[in-house]
Amino acid sequence: MKLAPAVHATETDTGMVLLDERSGRYWQLNPTGALILRTLLDGDTADDAARQLHHRHPGLDADQAGRDVTALVNNLLASGLVTS
């Protein structure tokens, strides 16, 4: 997965901000969303991201972590912020 050509990411103290230059819109990711996106942008799989999420939040059910990753990926793809 990679950012769409007109999208730029910046790490913040509270997660990550994405700027879509096509629309001028900013997207704010919380620390969990930033962890997932960073993992995917580094070339890891959605399963890897779910494992990292579960590791960071041990009280989170592993299946729920997988669903959360899938939901974020689907939203990022549908918004045109990333490409697979």
Protein Blocks (a to p, Z undefined) as FASTA:
>chain_A
ZZdfkbccdddfklpadddfknopacdddfklmmmmmmmmnopafklmmmmmmmmmmmlc
fklmmmmmmmmmmmmmmnopacZZ
